[in-house]
């Protein structure tokens, strides 16, 4: 019987811990991206982080995605400064 393992942010915590290139955990998502991606340049995600009034190193994937998702579901209800489609594309 074939086995499928889907690796997403945080799901492999513990199983791949300590290996080079271990996926970032959801809690440390932005912090890990900033340390792994030279010349961090995600302008739309940076706008989302500013919108939720957080310091980028302290933003987890759930909080970031929740903001993007809620704005998509209630488009126009709250003013936003980022391009929704570009913010989603910038998520690695």
C-alpha positions in Angstrom: 0.0 0.0 0.0 1.5 3.4 -1.0 2.1 6.0 1.7 1.7 9.7 1.3 3.3 12.2 3.7 2.3 15.9 3.2 4.8 18.3 4.7 3.4 21.6 5.6 4.4 24.4 8.0 4.8 22.8 11.4 3.6 19.3 10.6 7.1 17.8 10.5 8.2 19.4 13.8 10.1 16.6 15.5 10.4 14.2 12.6 12.8 16.4 10.6 14.1 18.5 13.5 17.8 19.1 13.4 18.2 18.3 9.7 19.5 20.9 7.2 16.5 22.5 5.4 13.9 21.4 7.9 10.6 23.1 7.1 9.8 26.1 9.2 7.3 25.6 12.0 4.1 27.6 11.8 5.0 29.6 14.9 8.4 30.7 13.6 7.3 31.0 9.9 8.3 34.6 9.2 11.4 34.5 11.4 12.6 31.4 9.6 12.0 32.9 6.2 14.0 36.0 7.1 16.9 33.9 8.1 16.7 31.5 5.1 15.9 33.9 2.3 18.7 36.3 1.4 17.5 39.8 0.9 14.0 39.2 2.2 11.7 41.0 -0.2 8.0 40.2 0.2 6.4 43.6 0.0 2.8 42.5 0.1 3.3 40.2 3.1 5.2 43.0 4.8 2.1 45.1 4.4 -0.1 42.4 5.9 2.3 42.2 8.9 2.1 45.9 9.4 -1.7 45.7 9.1 -1.9 43.3 12.0 0.5 45.6 13.9 3.1 43.0 14.5 6.9 42.9 14.3 7.7 40.6 11.4 9.9 38.2 13.4 7.0 37.4 15.8 4.4 36.6 13.2 3.4 32.9 12.7 1.8 31.4 9.7 -1.6 31.0 11.3 -1.9 34.7 12.2 -0.6 35.8 8.8 -2.9 33.4 6.8 -5.9 34.2 9.0 -5.6 37.9 8.2 -5.3 37.2 4.5 -8.2 34.7 4.5 -10.6 36.9 6.5 -9.9 39.8 4.2 -10.6 37.6 1.2 -13.9 36.4 2.7 -15.0 39.9 3.7 -13.5 41.9 0.9 -14.3 45.5 1.2 -15.4 45.3 4.8 -12.1 46.5 6.2 -9.7 48.7 4.2 -6.4 47.0 3.3 -3.2 48.3 1.7 -2.0 45.1 0.1 -2.8 43.3 -3.1 -4.6 40.1 -2.0 -3.4 38.0 -4.9 0.2 39.1 -4.6 0.3 38.4 -0.9 -0.9 34.9 -1.5 1.7 34.4 -4.2 4.5 35.6 -1.9 3.8 32.8 0.6 6.5 30.3 -0.3 
